[in-house]
Amino acid sequence: MVQEPILVLAATGGQGGAVTDALLVRGVRIRALVRDPNRGAARQLADRGVEVVAGSLSDSESLAAAMKGVAGVFAFTTPFESGVEAEVEQGRAILAAAARERVPHLVFSSVAGADQDSGVPHFESKARIEAELAAGDVPYTILGPTYFFDNALGGTERIHDGVLDLPLPPDRPLQQLARPDLGAFAAEVLLTPAPYVGRRIELASDAPTPAQMAAALGEALGRQVRHEYVPLAAIGNADMHAMWTFLNGPGYRVDIPALHDAHPEIRWTGFADWARSTWAARG
């Protein structure tokens, strides 16, 4: 068992929270970097035995302080607050701190498709970080999550009204990931790094079509839910327009059966199971 703590960046967010949960289940010492240790989510982590430290993804000094003496780091960057250039700077700050503190293993959560010249701004920013990580001296593993099941929660009101809006044809599979599956996989990589160092692994739990997603949500809610196609032209945000154009084109390329066969230790949540557990209480 790892004796030194594992540092989780953005530990109160969706991805960092999932990794923290998975590590706590395995009895691992965790250090969590958060913006404000006094916020409720950070205090809840402290109540669960997590060592909470203040810092910012863009502040190399606070990152280096948090990385002192750790066994590994789960790293995450985001373009959705200040843009893709700010995300690249976050990545550089993380890599500089990791190199300075000689972190033994850094697990970077990127995105599936970042290596496909996708033209999606927030994929390309992560690709730039991946390239700098691979060119450096810090031992690393890159994880590439696909579309998260939880993204459906952004349309809760419409789904309760019986409509799942997605800019995909009804029969087009969309590779997706459950956050707990990401957390479990990242925990495995952090705790047994040797087989994973230097690798880039894309992750997907399931690949339902929009029609199948709507049916599963309807079953979970006990009412009919239908898929409604959103034309790409209706997506005003340039980044999201580029992403859905990519997903309508080449899309993600995870070999899901091979991934699941290689990692039977992960429970791999199906979309219908996620829908039942997540939405049944919302009916």
C-alpha positions as CSV (number, residue, x, y, z in Angstrom):
1,M,0.0,0.0,0.0
2,V,1.2,3.5,-0.9
3,Q,2.4,5.3,2.3
4,E,2.9,8.8,0.9
5,P,-0.2,10.7,0.0
6,I,-1.6,11.0,-3.5
7,L,-2.4,14.5,-4.6
8,V,-5.7,15.1,-6.4
9,L,-6.1,18.4,-8.2
10,A,-9.5,20.0,-8.5
11,A,-10.7,17.5,-5.9
12,T,-14.1,19.1,-5.4
13,G,-15.0,18.8,-9.1
14,G,-16.5,16.0,-11.0
15,Q,-13.4,14.2,-12.1
16,G,-11.3,15.0,-9.0
17,G,-14.2,14.0,-6.8
18,A,-14.5,10.6,-8.5
19,V,-10.8,9.9,-8.1
20,T,-10.9,11.0,-4.5
21,D,-13.9,8.7,-3.8
22,A,-12.1,5.7,-5.4
23,L,-8.9,6.3,-3.5
24,L,-10.7,6.7,-0.2
25,V,-12.5,3.3,-0.7
26,R,-9.0,1.8,-1.0
27,G,-7.7,3.4,2.2
28,V,-5.2,5.7,0.5
29,R,-3.9,8.9,2.1
30,I,-5.1,11.8,-0.1
31,R,-4.0,15.4,-0.3
32,A,-6.6,17.6,-2.2
33,L,-5.8,20.9,-3.8
34,V,-8.8,23.2,-3.7
35,R,-9.2,26.9,-4.2
36,D,-11.0,27.6,-0.9
37,P,-10.6,25.1,2.0
38,N,-13.4,26.9,3.8
39,R,-16.1,26.0,1.2
40,G,-18.5,23.3,2.1
41,A,-17.3,20.7,-0.4
42,A,-13.7,21.2,0.8
43,R,-14.8,20.9,4.4
44,Q,-16.6,17.7,3.6
45,L,-13.4,16.2,2.2
46,A,-11.5,17.2,5.3
47,D,-14.3,15.5,7.4
48,R,-13.6,12.3,5.4
49,G,-9.9,12.3,6.4
50,V,-8.5,14.1,3.3
51,E,-5.6,16.6,3.8
52,V,-7.0,19.7,2.2
53,V,-4.6,22.4,0.9
54,A,-5.3,25.7,-0.8
55,G,-3.9,26.4,-4.3
56,S,-4.7,27.1,-7.9
57,L,-4.2,25.2,-11.1
58,S,-2.5,28.3,-12.6
59,D,-0.1,28.9,-9.6
60,S,3.0,26.9,-10.0
61,E,4.2,27.8,-6.4
62,S,1.1,26.5,-4.7
63,L,1.1,23.4,-7.0
64,A,4.7,22.7,-6.1
65,A,4.0,23.1,-2.4
66,A,1.1,20.6,-2.7
67,M,3.3,18.1,-4.6
68,K,6.0,17.8,-1.9
69,G,6.5,14.2,-0.8
70,V,3.6,12.7,-2.8
71,A,3.5,9.3,-4.4
72,G,1.6,10.5,-7.4
73,V,-0.6,13.2,-8.8
74,F,-4.0,13.2,-10.5
75,A,-4.0,16.3,-12.7
76,F,-6.8,18.0,-14.5
77,T,-7.1,21.2,-16.5
78,T,-10.1,23.1,-17.7
79,P,-10.8,25.5,-20.6
80,F,-14.3,26.3,-19.5
81,E,-13.6,29.1,-17.1
82,S,-10.9,31.3,-18.9
83,G,-10.5,29.7,-22.3
84,V,-8.1,27.2,-24.0
85,E,-4.9,29.4,-23.7
86,A,-5.5,29.6,-19.9
87,E,-5.9,25.8,-19.9
88,V,-2.6,25.3,-21.6
89,E,-1.0,27.6,-19.0
90,Q,-2.6,25.5,-16.3
91,G,-0.9,22.5,-17.8
92,R,2.4,24.2,-18.0
93,A,2.2,25.3,-14.3
94,I,1.3,21.7,-13.3
95,L,4.2,20.2,-15.3
96,A,6.7,22.8,-14.0
97,A,5.7,22.1,-10.4
98,A,5.9,18.3,-11.0
99,A,9.3,18.5,-12.6
100,R,10.5,20.8,-9.7
101,E,9.3,18.4,-7.0
102,R,10.4,15.3,-9.0
103,V,6.9,13.8,-8.8
104,P,7.3,10.0,-9.3
105,H,4.1,9.7,-11.4
106,L,1.6,12.1,-12.9
107,V,-1.7,11.0,-14.2
108,F,-3.2,13.6,-16.6
109,S,-6.8,13.5,-17.5
110,S,-7.1,14.7,-21.1
111,V,-9.8,13.7,-23.5
112,A,-10.4,10.9,-25.9
113,G,-9.7,12.1,-29.5
114,A,-7.1,14.7,-28.5
115,D,-4.6,12.8,-30.7
116,Q,-6.9,12.8,-33.8
117,D,-6.3,16.4,-35.0
118,S,-10.0,16.9,-34.2
119,G,-10.1,20.7,-34.7
120,V,-12.0,20.9,-31.4
121,P,-10.5,23.8,-29.4
122,H,-10.7,22.1,-26.0
123,F,-9.3,18.9,-27.4
124,E,-6.4,20.7,-29.1
125,S,-5.5,22.5,-25.9
126,K,-5.2,19.2,-24.1
127,A,-3.2,17.8,-27.0
128,R,-0.7,20.6,-26.5
129,I,-0.4,19.7,-22.8
130,E,0.0,16.0,-23.6
131,A,2.9,16.9,-26.0
132,E,4.7,18.9,-23.4
133,L,4.1,16.2,-20.8
134,A,5.5,13.5,-23.1
135,A,8.6,15.6,-23.9
136,G,9.4,16.2,-20.2
137,D,11.1,14.1,-17.6
138,V,8.1,13.4,-15.3
139,P,6.8,9.8,-15.4
140,Y,3.3,10.1,-16.7
141,T,0.1,8.3,-17.8
142,I,-2.5,10.0,-19.9
143,L,-6.1,9.1,-19.6
144,G,-8.6,10.1,-22.3
145,P,-12.2,10.1,-21.0
146,T,-15.0,10.1,-23.6
147,Y,-18.3,12.0,-23.2
148,F,-19.6,11.6,-19.6
149,F,-23.0,10.1,-18.8
150,D,-23.4,13.1,-16.4
151,N,-23.5,15.5,-19.3
152,A,-27.2,14.4,-19.7
153,L,-27.9,16.1,-16.4
154,G,-27.6,19.4,-18.1
155,G,-30.9,18.7,-19.8
156,T,-32.8,17.6,-16.7
157,E,-35.8,19.8,-17.2
158,R,-36.2,18.8,-20.9
159,I,-35.8,15.2,-20.1
160,H,-38.5,15.5,-17.4
161,D,-40.6,17.0,-20.1
162,G,-40.0,13.9,-22.2
163,V,-37.3,15.1,-24.6
164,L,-33.5,14.3,-24.9
165,D,-31.9,16.9,-27.0
166,L,-28.7,15.7,-28.8
167,P,-27.0,16.9,-32.0
168,L,-26.6,13.3,-33.2
169,P,-28.7,11.0,-35.4
170,P,-30.9,8.7,-33.3
171,D,-28.9,5.6,-34.4
172,R,-25.4,7.1,-34.0
173,P,-23.5,5.4,-31.1
174,L,-21.9,7.9,-28.7
175,Q,-19.0,6.4,-26.6
176,Q,-19.5,7.6,-23.0
177,L,-18.0,7.2,-19.5
178,A,-19.3,7.0,-16.0
179,R,-17.4,9.2,-13.6
180,P,-17.0,6.5,-11.0
181,D,-15.4,4.3,-13.7
182,L,-12.9,7.1,-14.4
183,G,-12.2,7.3,-10.7
184,A,-11.7,3.6,-10.3
185,F,-9.4,3.4,-13.3
186,A,-7.3,6.4,-12.2
187,A,-7.0,5.0,-8.7
188,E,-5.7,1.7,-10.2
189,V,-3.1,3.6,-12.3
190,L,-2.0,5.7,-9.4
191,L,-1.6,2.7,-7.0
192,T,0.1,0.4,-9.5
193,P,1.9,2.8,-11.9
194,A,4.5,0.4,-13.4
195,P,2.3,-1.1,-16.1
196,Y,0.9,2.3,-17.1
197,V,3.9,4.7,-17.2
198,G,4.3,6.3,-20.6
199,R,1.0,5.1,-21.9
200,R,-2.1,6.9,-23.2
201,I,-5.3,5.1,-22.5
202,E,-8.8,6.2,-23.7
203,L,-11.8,5.3,-21.6
204,A,-15.4,4.5,-22.3
205,S,-18.0,2.6,-20.3
206,D,-20.7,2.2,-23.0
207,A,-21.7,3.4,-26.4
208,P,-25.5,3.9,-26.5
209,T,-27.3,5.6,-29.4
210,P,-29.4,8.7,-28.6
211,A,-32.5,6.5,-29.2
212,Q,-31.2,3.9,-26.6
213,M,-30.3,6.7,-24.2
214,A,-33.9,8.2,-24.5
215,A,-35.4,4.7,-23.9
216,A,-33.2,4.1,-20.9
217,L,-34.0,7.5,-19.4
218,G,-37.7,6.9,-20.0
219,E,-37.5,3.5,-18.3
220,A,-35.8,5.1,-15.3
221,L,-38.3,7.9,-15.0
222,G,-41.3,5.8,-15.7
223,R,-42.4,8.0,-18.6
224,Q,-41.8,8.2,-22.3
225,V,-38.6,10.1,-23.4
226,R,-37.9,10.7,-27.0
227,H,-34.7,11.9,-28.7
228,E,-34.9,15.1,-30.6
229,Y,-32.1,15.9,-33.1
230,V,-30.5,19.3,-32.6
231,P,-29.1,20.7,-35.9
232,L,-25.4,21.5,-35.7
233,A,-26.2,25.0,-37.1
234,A,-28.2,25.7,-33.9
235,I,-25.1,25.3,-31.7
236,G,-23.8,28.8,-31.3
237,N,-20.7,28.1,-29.1
238,A,-17.8,27.5,-31.5
239,D,-16.1,25.0,-29.2
240,M,-19.2,22.9,-28.8
241,H,-20.1,23.2,-32.5
242,A,-16.6,21.8,-33.3
243,M,-17.0,19.0,-30.8
244,W,-20.4,17.9,-32.1
245,T,-19.1,18.1,-35.6
246,F,-16.3,15.8,-34.6
247,L,-18.7,13.4,-32.9
248,N,-20.9,13.3,-36.0
249,G,-17.7,12.6,-38.0
250,P,-14.8,10.4,-37.0
251,G,-15.8,10.5,-33.3
252,Y,-14.1,8.7,-30.5
253,R,-12.3,5.4,-31.3
254,V,-12.1,3.5,-28.1
255,D,-12.0,-0.3,-28.5
256,I,-14.5,-0.8,-25.7
257,P,-14.5,-4.7,-25.7
258,A,-10.7,-4.8,-25.6
259,L,-10.6,-2.1,-22.9
260,H,-13.1,-3.9,-20.7
261,D,-11.5,-7.3,-21.2
262,A,-8.1,-5.9,-20.3
263,H,-9.5,-4.3,-17.1
264,P,-12.0,-6.6,-15.5
265,E,-11.2,-5.0,-12.1
266,I,-13.3,-2.0,-13.2
267,R,-17.1,-2.5,-12.9
268,W,-17.8,-0.6,-16.2
269,T,-21.2,1.0,-15.8
270,G,-23.7,0.7,-18.6
271,F,-25.8,3.7,-19.5
272,A,-29.1,2.0,-18.6
273,D,-27.7,1.1,-15.1
274,W,-26.4,4.7,-14.7
275,A,-29.8,6.0,-15.7
276,R,-31.6,3.8,-13.2
277,S,-29.4,4.7,-10.3
278,T,-29.2,8.5,-11.2
279,W,-32.6,9.3,-12.4
280,A,-35.0,7.0,-10.6
281,A,-34.8,9.3,-7.6
282,R,-35.6,12.2,-9.8
283,G,-38.9,10.8,-11.1
